[in-house]
């Protein structure tokens, strides 16, 4: 009898281990990729870390993820908001790993500081989908996002054509410690290369409309002639417009942004606040579709590149024009 009693705790411990450890996190191999077959599961927990819900575009991303996930009753979503704090977002990833979620979706604030915690999640055999802003290296399962450099170049070419190849431009940049900020700027400069367009003022407005308005006020005080404002997102372009309007100068220049949310950038074009906006899809629905494939043991591409459109006064009522 004593031998039997000694076995009971061991059996219980083994049972607990099987329950919480599962069998290799949704059946994925040690590198976190979904290459092996798995046994059917009834529920999956997905952790989503959003870098900042102070931006409308990111609110929309979460809404699209939530709506897509609700179509699949087997998915349980856990959302976290880093509130524009990289350290907080690092802790999100660590918390998800400790909780043993089946998959992580992250839209990082910055590339370098979040590369290492995501790599650790992969080492723990938890697949990771990276949205919008890429990380350093390749220690993730799948990256989903549009081509920011292509979008920036298309914006530069559109502006060059609209200005007839010459003029003074204010560039209001997104967070320049993020990959989209660099790509939207580099692409833009490629788009205006060989023209007589000059960037007379540039500032990092950190994707935030109040920051953009403040920086635009500074530009207006310094430059009597501004022909165009190119902002890396629509809140930035709208903030610049409001600053110019307050100074009575909004009709002197054109305003171009990026994101093209229906209730934001596209609406601003229809209302005449912006002259053009370039779409950057959130990838929310695609993230859930990809997550389900991974969790079911299917192979997914390392990178999924989303398409984009331009919405200007000529095309906005027809639903925009696809970028080639």
RANOR-V971973 format. One line per field, one symbol per residue. ss: DSSP state (h for helix, s for strand, l for the rest). phi: phi as a letter, one per 20 degrees, with the letter a starting at -180 (. if undefined). psi: psi as a letter, one per 40 degrees, with the letter a starting at -180 (. if undefined). A space follows every 50 residues. Layout:
ss = ???
phi = ???
psi = ???
//
This chain:
ss = lhhhhhhhhhhhhhhhhhhhhllhhhhllllllllllllllllsssssss lllllhhhhhhhhhhhhhhlllllsssssssllllhhhhhhhhhhhhhhl llssssslllhhhhhhhhhhhhhlllsssssllllllllllssssslhhh hhhhhhhhhhhhlllsssssssslllllhhhhhhhhhhhhhllllsssss ssssllllhhhhhhhhhhhhhhlllllssssllhhhhhhhhhhhhhlllh hhlsssssslllllhhhhhhhllllssssllllhhhhhhhhhhhhlllll llssssllsssslllhhhllssll
phi = .ffffffggffffffffffeemcmlmmeffenedddfcfgdebcddedde faeedgffffgffffffffffcffedececdflmcffffgfgfffffffm feaddcdffcfffdfffffffffemdfcdddmdfdemcebebdcaeefff ffffffffffffemnbqdcdddefgeedffgffffffgfffdfnddedee bbbeelmdffffffffgffffecfccebdddfbfgfffffffffffemcf eebdccccpmfgecgfffffenfdeabdfcffmfffffgfgffffeneec ffcdeefbcddcfedffenncfff
psi = dddddddddddddddddddddagfgfeiideeigeiiiihidihhhhhhh dheehddddddddddddddeegeehhihiiheffhdddddddddddddef idihhhgididdeedddddddddefhihhhhchiiiafgidhhhiigddd ddddddddddddefeiihhhhhiaheeidddddddddddddeheifhhhe hiihefehddddddddddddddhehhdihhieidddddddddddddefed eeiihhaidfidecddddddeedidiihhhideddddddddddddeeihi idhhhiiiihhaddedeefihhh.
//
